[in-house]
Amino acid sequence: MRMDLIQPFLNAADAVLSEALGSPTQIEAVAMDEQVYQRAGLAALILIEGELQGRVILDIDEATAQKMTTAVVSTTAPSEAEVRDSVCEIANMIIGNAVTLLNNDGFRFRVHPPAIHAGSEGLAGARDTEALVMRFQTSCGPVTMNVAMRYAAKEQPEPVGQASR
């Protein structure tokens, strides 16, 4: 996996989480993962298509998501819907910042809106795509971001003078 595709997501997550929560974050762990992704809490899934393809998952355990929503929305007892919406909104802000950086580097792609990944069966990536899993420690608790990105496969033109079979 190329770090030039991942670094914008890492920088964006650090900046957005720090700003939204009003306190610095710390990166606890970074690891490569080739396994099927299994969510641990509330997971916002963002799909990316185009010159870059892949997905980003922001996964936050229930207690941390509650605390983050309380901090961001300024309410003492957020509803389940408010918690889900705030997890998606934080994911959206992270992706927006990362996409801006990648667009500035000339990449063109489409980003789907964040959606809660509720399945327990996990997500499999493409055979040639591994994921980078980053764990951030915030003032509200741990946040995990799983990024699986790759360059889109380009179709090879047929050599001149050779017929298709």
Buried (B, 14 or more C-beta within 10 A) or exposed (E): BEEEBBEBBBBBBBBBBBEBBEEEBEEEEEEEEEEEBEBEBBBBBBBBEEBBBBBBBBBBBEEBBBBBBBBBBEEEEBEEEBBBBBBBBBBBBBBEBBBEBBEEEEBEBEBEEBBBBEEEEEBEBEEEBBBBBBBBBBBBBBBBBBBBBBEEEEEEEEEEEEEEE
